[in-house]
């Protein structure tokens, strides 16, 4: 007999049916039936009488109701021992790409620290591939990346938001060569890449290769903010998430080019290893992240 079996039993009593209980708890109806059969086998008595399409509690079922409710209340109190803010403590090592640390995670971490001040947070920035590698090695507890959909059976991945990726230039930059149908076009602006191995750079390089756009002596920066400032100052063009340049575009400090060909779809994703024990600090971070990410623009 398990707590979930008692929860199923009480939910059936409250909702009046197996089908409604399955929908409410998110189980298959066969699972609901199995839970009740396990309870009936252990008690040696039926809990419900099936009267046509109706179910009615047997005498044993009626007697079980108060005990089941009592056990569920005790279980809830036991969980509250460690679910109270003062009970959440320890160390949380987070990995994230720089742009997410600057533009997405601030509000999340502020709410987290306010709710769970006893948790020591360590935030490490790197490129997506490096973050995933450190997740596999156990150096990081959880990571936030922006890249095409992660296909890794060893990781639990939650897609937080599909992101718009754009090519940006200074207001007077010549970006027409990017949208022409001519092959072997020569770039009329310098190319500014992010560091090697970065998902942004890989996508931008692939796009230029596909368009057969020739370029020489590209610039390379590891900082999103440095890249943005250099583009604004007319040093070249680059490829960044829209959320990092939204304000500059609105202020006409940067411009974008509308492309006929689209890049691979990029998404902000939260990931952790499937074999890692999900501690209370990690589960609370996931909870706060999912709540906040639903409001991202």
Number of C-alpha atoms within 10 A of each C-alpha: 13 9 12 12 19 21 18 22 25 19 18 21 19 11 12 15 15 22 16 15 23 19 11 13 12 11 13 14 15 11 15 21 15 13 19 21 17 14 18 17 11 10 14 11 14 16 23 20 13 11 8 6 6 10 16 15 17 15 13 15 19 14 12 18 16 12 12 17 15 12 14 17 12 12 12 12 12 11 11 12 12 13 15 11 16 13 15 20 16 13 14 18 16 20 28 25 20 22 19 18 18 14 11 19 17 12 14 17 17 11 15 19 14 10 15 20 14 16 18 13 16 11 13 15 17 15 22 21 14 16 24 26 12 15 21 18 11 14 14 22 22 25 24 26 29 27 21 18 17 19 9 10 9 11 18 16 19 17 16 20 17 16 17 13 21 21 18 24 29 23 17 11 19 15 21 12 16 22 13 12 10 12 11 13 16 14 19 17 18 18 22 22 23 22 16 13 12 19 19 23 19 14 19 22 16 12 17 17 13 11 19 15 18 13 16 9 8 12 17 16 15 15 12 18 15 12 23 25 14 19 24 22 14 16 19 23 30 25 22 22 20 17 17 18 20 11 12 13 17 10 10 11 17 24 23 19 15 13 13 10 11 10 15 12 13 21 21 19 19 23 21 23 22 13 10 14 10 14 13 15 22 18 11 18 20 17 12 15 20 16 13 16 16 10 8 10 9
